[in-house]
Amino acid sequence: MSALGHYLEEEGIPTVAMSLIRAQTENTKPPRAPWVPFELGRPFGPPSDPAFQKRVVVAALNLLERGDGPVLIEDFPKDDPRARPDAQWRAPFATSDRDAGSTARLAATLEEESARVDADYGRIAKDRGRTIVGLSGLSVTEAGRYMAAWLRGQIPDSPNPELSAPLALRFAVDDLKAAYMEVALAGPGKPSSNQLDDWLWNATAAGAAIFALRRMYLTSEDDRLKAIAGLFLVPGVRVQ
């Protein structure tokens, strides 16, 4: 995008690109870029905060009036207001025996937990009238069962004839994570992303199961499964 920006500028079309990683932007040298101190995936700030997002958009558009360059990187002065923990938020639940016993026990715990989440998720999705769950085509309970089968080493068939089994696993994991997040966001308070992530990865059977799946299939002889296990199940920051 940075290189494309220079080509467009040569044709008289001013450009501005959002920067989330300043060091990378310094290397790629776009014509104009506001660097924002937000997490990846949130270039304009927190969701459901249009006033703050407007400030970010206006700051970006203001760079179009600047003539200094040829490379201009301007730091946005405000942090994401949702990055701070919310003391009012409470996690929906914590699964105490998530690390106890064998992988088979974890699989069973995941099935129980995902069925419990499914009941809350169904009500919440109906009330909201929208959801980001649905990539796999499975219900939350079914996604938990499908993941549990992989935990047991069964390598189950894909539930969708248009998806390979490894890709179906990836989408089942994505759907499960999304459902858990929607349930966690339904209560009082506005949790930070760190609060949500800490709960999912450190206090649920789902988080423990996804870590276990990554470990199990990171050395798979199936290149597709190996790539999905290594790149798409657990965020890099959590792997660290």
C-alpha positions in Angstrom: 0.0 0.0 0.0 2.9 2.4 0.7 4.4 1.9 -2.7 0.9 2.2 -4.4 0.5 5.5 -2.6 3.6 6.9 -4.2 2.3 5.8 -7.7 -1.1 7.5 -7.0 0.6 10.6 -5.8 2.7 10.8 -9.0 -0.7 11.0 -10.9 -1.8 13.9 -8.7 -4.0 11.8 -6.3 -3.2 12.5 -2.6 -3.2 9.5 -0.4 -3.1 8.6 3.3 -2.5 5.2 4.9 -3.2 4.2 8.5 -0.2 2.9 10.4 -0.6 0.4 13.2 3.1 -0.7 13.4 5.4 2.4 13.3 8.6 0.5 12.6 7.1 -1.2 9.5 5.7 2.2 8.3 9.1 3.7 8.7 10.5 1.0 6.4 7.8 1.1 3.8 7.7 5.0 3.7 4.2 5.9 2.6 3.6 9.5 1.3 1.4 10.2 4.4 0.4 8.0 7.4 -0.9 8.7 10.8 0.5 6.2 13.3 -2.1 5.1 15.8 -1.3 3.3 19.1 -4.1 0.8 18.8 -4.1 -2.9 18.6 -4.1 -4.7 15.2 -7.5 -4.8 13.7 -8.6 -1.4 15.2 -7.0 1.2 12.9 -9.7 3.8 13.9 -9.9 2.9 17.6 -12.4 1.0 19.7 -15.7 -0.4 18.4 -18.9 1.4 19.2 -17.2 4.7 19.9 -18.0 6.8 16.8 -16.9 10.1 18.4 -13.4 8.8 19.0 -13.3 7.1 15.6 -14.2 10.4 14.0 -11.3 12.1 15.7 -9.0 9.5 14.1 -10.5 9.9 10.7 -10.3 13.7 10.8 -6.6 13.5 11.9 -5.9 11.2 8.9 -7.7 13.4 6.4 -5.9 16.5 7.8 -2.6 15.0 6.5 -3.9 15.4 3.0 -3.5 19.2 3.4 0.2 18.8 4.4 2.8 19.4 1.7 5.9 18.4 3.7 7.3 15.1 2.7 7.9 13.1 0.5 7.3 10.8 3.5 5.1 12.1 6.4 4.4 10.0 9.5 2.4 11.7 12.2 1.7 10.2 15.6 -1.9 10.2 16.8 -1.8 11.7 20.3 -4.5 9.7 22.0 -4.5 6.1 23.3 -7.4 3.7 22.7 -9.8 4.5 25.6 -10.9 0.9 25.7 -7.4 -0.3 26.3 -7.7 0.4 30.0 -9.3 -2.4 32.1 -12.9 -1.9 33.2 -13.4 -2.6 36.9 -17.1 -3.1 36.3 -16.7 -6.0 34.0 -17.0 -9.6 35.3 -16.0 -12.7 33.3 -19.0 -14.9 32.5 -17.4 -17.9 34.1 -14.1 -19.7 34.8 -13.6 -23.4 34.2 -11.5 -24.6 37.2 -10.5 -28.0 35.8 -9.4 -26.8 32.4 -5.8 -28.0 33.0 -6.6 -31.1 34.9 -6.2 -34.6 33.6 -5.6 -35.9 30.1 -6.4 -34.5 26.6 -9.4 -36.7 26.6 -10.6 -35.1 29.8 -10.0 -31.7 28.2 -12.1 -32.7 25.2 -15.0 -33.7 27.4 -14.7 -30.5 29.4 -14.7 -28.5 26.2 -17.9 -30.2 25.0 -19.6 -29.4 28.3 -18.4 -25.8 28.3 -19.3 -25.0 24.7 -22.8 -26.4 25.1 -23.2 -24.1 28.1 -21.9 -21.1 26.2 -24.2 -22.0 23.2 -27.3 -21.5 25.4 -26.2 -18.0 26.4 -24.9 -17.2 22.9 -28.2 -18.1 21.3 -30.1 -15.7 23.5 -27.6 -12.9 23.0 -27.4 -13.2 19.3 -31.2 -13.1 19.0 -31.3 -10.0 21.2 -28.6 -8.2 19.2 -30.0 -9.3 15.8 -26.5 -9.9 14.5 -23.4 -12.0 15.0 -19.9 -12.7 13.6 -20.3 -16.5 14.2 -20.9 -18.6 11.2 -17.8 -19.4 9.2 -17.9 -23.1 9.9 -21.7 -23.6 9.5 -21.7 -25.3 12.9 -23.5 -24.3 16.1 -21.3 -23.4 19.0 -22.0 -26.8 20.6 -21.2 -28.6 17.3 -18.0 -26.6 16.9 -16.9 -27.6 20.4 -17.6 -31.3 19.6 -15.7 -31.0 16.3 -12.7 -29.6 18.1 -13.0 -32.2 20.8 -12.8 -35.0 18.2 -9.5 -33.5 16.9 -8.3 -33.3 20.5 -9.0 -37.1 20.8 -6.8 -37.6 17.7 -9.7 -38.8 15.5 -9.1 -36.5 12.5 -12.8 -36.3 11.7 -14.3 -35.7 8.3 -15.2 -32.1 7.4 -18.8 -31.2 8.2 -18.9 -29.1 5.1 -18.1 -30.8 1.7 -16.7 -27.5 0.4 -14.1 -27.3 3.2 -11.1 -29.6 3.9 -11.0 -31.0 7.4 -8.1 -28.8 8.5 -9.9 -25.7 7.2 -13.1 -26.8 8.9 -11.1 -27.0 12.1 -9.8 -23.5 11.7 -13.3 -22.1 11.1 -14.7 -24.1 14.0 -12.1 -22.6 16.3 -12.8 -19.1 14.9 -16.5 -19.5 15.5 -16.0 -20.8 19.0 -13.8 -17.8 19.9 -16.2 -15.4 18.4 -19.2 -16.9 20.4 -17.3 -16.7 23.6 -16.4 -13.1 23.0 -20.0 -12.2 22.2 -21.1 -13.8 25.4 -18.4 -12.0 27.4 -19.4 -8.6 25.9 -23.0 -9.0 26.7 -22.7 -8.3 30.5 -22.3 -5.0 32.2 -19.1 -3.0 31.7 -16.9 -2.5 28.6 -13.9 -4.8 29.0 -10.6 -4.1 27.3 -9.3 -6.5 24.7 -6.7 -7.7 27.2 -9.4 -8.5 29.8 -11.3 -10.5 27.2 -8.2 -12.3 25.9 -7.0 -13.1 29.4 -10.3 -14.7 30.2 -10.5 -16.7 27.0 -7.0 -18.0 27.0 -6.4 -18.4 30.8 -9.8 -19.3 32.3 -11.8 -21.4 29.8 -11.6 -24.9 28.5 -11.9 -23.5 25.0 -8.6 -21.6 25.4 -6.8 -24.6 26.8 -8.2 -26.8 24.0 -7.0 -24.4 21.3 -3.5 -24.3 22.8 -3.6 -28.1 22.9 -4.7 -28.4 19.3 -1.8 -26.2 18.3 0.7 -28.3 20.1 -0.8 -31.6 18.8 -0.8 -30.6 15.1 2.2 -28.2 14.8 4.3 -31.2 13.7 1.7 -32.8 11.5 2.8 -34.4 8.2 -0.2 -32.7 6.6 1.2 -29.4 5.5 -2.3 -27.7 5.5 -3.0 -28.9 9.1 0.5 -27.9 10.2 0.1 -24.4 8.7 -3.3 -23.9 10.3 -2.0 -25.1 13.7 1.0 -22.8 13.6 -0.5 -19.7 12.0 -4.2 -19.4 12.7 -5.3 -21.0 15.9 -3.5 -19.0 18.6 -2.6 -15.3 18.2 1.2 -14.8 18.0 1.2 -12.5 21.1 -0.3 -15.4 23.1 2.2 -17.9 21.7 4.9 -15.6 23.0 
